[in-house]
Amino acid sequence: MNAVLKSQPVQAIFDAAAARLGRVQGPRVSFEFFPPKSDKLEEQLWQVIRRLEPLGPAFVSVTYGAGGSTRDRTHRTVARIVEETTLKPAAHLTCVSATREEIDDVMRAYWDAGVRHIVALRGDPPAGAGAKYEPTPGGYAYAADLVEGARRVAAFEVSVAVYADLHPDSTDWQAEIDNFRRKIDAGATRGISNFFVDADSFLRLRDRFADAGITAPIVPGIMPVSNFNGFKRMAGAGGVYVPQWFADIFEGLDDDPETRLLVAAATTGELCARLAAEGVEDFHFYTLNRAELTLAICRMLGVKAPMAAQEEAVQ
Ligand SMILES: Cc1cc2nc3c(=O)[nH]c(=O)nc-3n(C[C@H](O)[C@H](O)[C@H](O)COP(=O)(O)OP(=O)(O)OC[C@H]3O[C@@H](n4cnc5c(N)ncnc54)[C@H](O)[C@@H]3O)c2cc1C
């Protein structure tokens, strides 16, 4: 192929990664999983973990179901990651439907199991995102309180959530900035963003925090679209802006998974290209317990497993 015709976004990824990081392996990545509901899904998740492990992520995180509904499954998945892999797990925890003592016990159990990283979240009301949130009596009220609790229980590394399109409960950007500052002041070390479609949303958020003098890093949460209806539902609940052009691209592909996968790889690859070109050095992937899109986009970012590990992982 004529070098001049080479795809600009992909080129931008490699140029940005190489120039800024000075590393052959590209930027740092991390992966989010959710705890599986059945033995069959657990087996599938472990195949995914084995395929992604050789990419050498900075950490992998495991979500916590609304209202603590997955408490035991989250714990089991995280403990198995500690015992059976080389990965560093981060356990998500929320404030919803539990007292401080109960949550502190969960955190102590994590520490005893060898877990050193917590993703501290407020969580959504039991009635679902969009319902009015009320703190649980005797519980941690907001994520900043949970961060403080985690740091009191043990020397955890703590990550927290930030929102490129503004959290639906935040009245304005100042509330979002103040809230992130509270969480950092309480002992968190990084923000991980909710997913977004428009790179400018994340880049503006980064500027807003920088202008406010907040130096803690924020990591973009990248959600490759594996099912557009599910994506739209989650976007609606979380106040994520979905531009019309993006909806148009996926329109009519509900029953065409192959084309959808290719379109998702292209759109997410381009989003990451733009971010990398703007100096983003860390990417957090919402894998939805699937490997293929995350592997493809990591590869475009210059992050891939050594050859021997790739052969082993696909067997
Ligand atoms: C990276 C990431 C991972 C997630 N993982 C999970 C998960 O595993 N399980 C799950 O159930 N959910 C998860 N969520 C969703 C999250 O729980 C919801 O978005 C929730 O609505 C807000 O959580 P938070 O930690 O951002 O809350 P907070 O940081 O507490 O903020 C929530 C809202 O409350 C406002 N606020 C903060 N403090 C106060 C105060 N003192 N008084 C009044 N208002 C205040 C803030 O401005 C903001 O609008 C995740 C989200 C992200 C981005």
The ligand as a Gaussian input file, in Angstrom:
#p B3LYP/6-31G(d) Opt

LIG

0 1
 C      -15.633000       3.231000      36.216000
 C      -17.015000       2.952000      36.763000
 C      -17.277000       1.734000      37.387000
 C      -18.531000       1.468000      37.944000
 N      -18.761000       0.254000      38.541000
 C      -19.949000       0.004000      39.156000
 C      -20.188000      -1.224000      39.867000
 O      -19.318000      -2.097000      39.913000
 N      -21.383000      -1.387000      40.478000
 C      -22.366000      -0.429000      40.442000
 O      -23.442000      -0.646000      41.027000
 N      -22.189000       0.741000      39.765000
 C      -21.007000       0.983000      39.127000
 N      -20.803000       2.176000      38.461000
 C      -21.911000       3.136000      38.369000
 C      -21.967000       4.113000      39.584000
 O      -22.230000       3.399000      40.764000
 C      -23.063000       5.132000      39.291000
 O      -22.713000       5.932000      38.214000
 C      -23.517000       5.974000      40.480000
 O      -24.734000       6.638000      40.094000
 C      -22.547000       7.056000      40.928000
 O      -21.440000       6.531000      41.503000
 P      -20.164000       7.482000      41.883000
 O      -19.188000       6.599000      42.531000
 O      -19.752000       8.265000      40.714000
 O      -20.866000       8.428000      42.946000
 P      -20.383000       9.759000      43.696000
 O      -18.986000      10.098000      43.349000
 O      -20.734000       9.605000      45.126000
 O      -21.289000      10.883000      43.025000
 C      -22.624000      10.636000      42.635000
 C      -23.384000      11.948000      42.536000
 O      -23.599000      12.464000      43.829000
 C      -23.113000      13.780000      43.954000
 N      -22.561000      13.917000      45.307000
 C      -21.377000      13.456000      45.766000
 N      -21.223000      13.733000      47.073000
 C      -22.351000      14.387000      47.461000
 C      -22.801000      14.917000      48.692000
 N      -22.071000      14.851000      49.826000
 N      -24.027000      15.504000      48.735000
 C      -24.803000      15.572000      47.617000
 N      -24.403000      15.079000      46.401000
 C      -23.207000      14.492000      46.328000
 C      -22.053000      13.898000      42.864000
 O      -21.856000      15.219000      42.436000
 C      -22.643000      13.040000      41.772000
 O      -23.578000      13.739000      41.010000
 C      -19.563000       2.449000      37.847000
 C      -19.305000       3.667000      37.189000
 C      -18.058000       3.913000      36.635000
 C      -17.809000       5.201000      35.898000

